[in-house]
Amino acid sequence: MKVIASHNGLEATQRAWQQLEAHCPVIDACVEGVTLVEDDPEELTVGYGGLPDEQGHVTLDAAVMDGRSHRGGSIIGLTGVRHVSKVALRLMRESRRVMLQGEGADAFARACGFPTEDLLTENARKLWRLWKRTYQANKEWLPAPKDEETEELMKILTYYYRHPAGTVHVAGQDQQGHLACVTSTSGHCFKTKGRVGDSPIFGAGLYVDDEHGTCGSIGHGEANLLNCSSFMAVHLMGQGMSPKEAGMATLEHAARHAPPFELDPLGRPNFNLQLYLLAKDGTHAGVCLRGDWKVAVTDQSGSRLEACEAMFPSN
């Protein structure tokens, strides 16, 4: 029995582990873990408090996939409902459809009785307004005043503008060896209206095959979409590679196919990808293109953050 997650999911792995100990289905356990992150207004890339699109609207994406049944549910562009992962799970269980987006996703969530609310917190609204007044200054907006609040917000804004992708991914294996995974996100901060990343797309943002393993990704969604990163990693584990080997081979493939406009002066991708892999035999790995990223783990040895293996030096 094991649960792994992206760097921001340590508490999520603990919640999911508790659910597994209570013999909860592994897909439900993973979703329960993710809801902790969706509830956290300090996590600016997921759920309630997630940063909005360029027009100030918070839209959420999520997907769930169950290894035992090989079924999944995906919700894209949901508004007004923070637990988008639970909506995706309901879609998987109650519908013949696999994916709903926009107005259809909203209608389905409301038909299921999910409560609606304004997901744009005051902090996220201030960051969005500062973004407009900083990166669109002298076009439509006057620069923001130079005061203490602006300075503090600018530190946060600078980080997220340089690292626009944000997501939480959780995967688990139960006592019987069955696997499942879930991904939830508010997408790129200040994204173009209608933009869809990899998180809710099976084979890109997440994938599971009960015979081989599971993989989830965060980072530059377009690269994951074009390389079907999660499917490739699971496929390679099915061919006998370890989670680390499969993850690094997948990253190498994505790096080799990066377009010229996404290369640094050394010919390396100027974006980042992080993959979180859990094999059928219970082994796991976290890998990334660069940086000091972590994979969260809860198992019989307890809960911890482990370093991801990086393909390129940070500098």
URSULPE-V308662 format. One record per backbone hydrogen bond with DSSP energy under -0.5 kcal/mol. CO is the residue of the C=O (numbers start at 1). NH is the residue of the N-H. Records with the same first field share a line. If there is no record, write none. Layout:
# URSULPE-V308662
CO=NH / NH
This chain:
# URSULPE-V308662
2=173
3=298
4=171
5=296
6=9
9=13
10=14
11=15
12=16
13=17
14=18
15=19
16=20
17=21
18=22
19=24
20=23
25=29
26=30
27=31
28=32
29=33
30=34
31=35
32=36
33=36 / 37
34=37 / 38
35=39
36=40
37=40
38=48
39=41
40=43
42=44
43=46
44=51
45=186 / 187
47=50
52=190
53=56
57=53 / 59
60=78
61=185
62=75
63=183
64=73
65=67 / 181
66=70 / 71
67=210
71=66
73=64
74=100
75=62
76=102
78=60
80=117
82=84
83=86 / 87
84=88
85=89
86=90
87=91
88=92
89=93
90=94
91=95
98=74
100=76
101=104 / 105
102=106
103=107
104=108
105=109
106=110
107=111
108=112
109=114
110=113
117=119
119=49 / 121
121=125
122=126
123=127
124=128
125=129
126=130
127=131
128=132
129=133
130=134
131=135
132=136
134=137
136=139 / 140 / 141
141=138
145=147
147=151
148=152
149=153
150=154
151=155
152=156
153=157
154=158
155=159
156=160
157=161
158=162
159=163
164=189
166=187
168=184
169=6
170=182
171=4
172=180
173=2
174=177
178=174
179=67 / 68
180=172
181=65
182=170
183=63
184=168
185=61
188=191
191=54
192=195
198=201 / 205
200=202
201=204 / 205 / 206
203=231
204=230
205=217
206=203
207=215
209=212 / 213
212=280
213=209
214=278
215=207
216=276
218=274
219=221
220=223 / 224
221=225
222=226
223=227
224=228 / 229
228=232
229=233
230=234
231=235
232=236
233=237
234=238
235=239
236=239 / 241
237=240
242=246
243=247
244=248
245=249
246=250
247=251
248=252
249=253
250=254
251=255
252=256
253=257
255=258
259=262
260=263
262=270
264=267
268=264
272=220
273=289
274=218
275=287
276=216
277=285
278=214
279=282
283=279
285=277
286=309
287=275
288=311
289=312
291=293
293=308
295=306
296=5
297=304
298=3
299=302
302=299
304=297
306=295
309=288
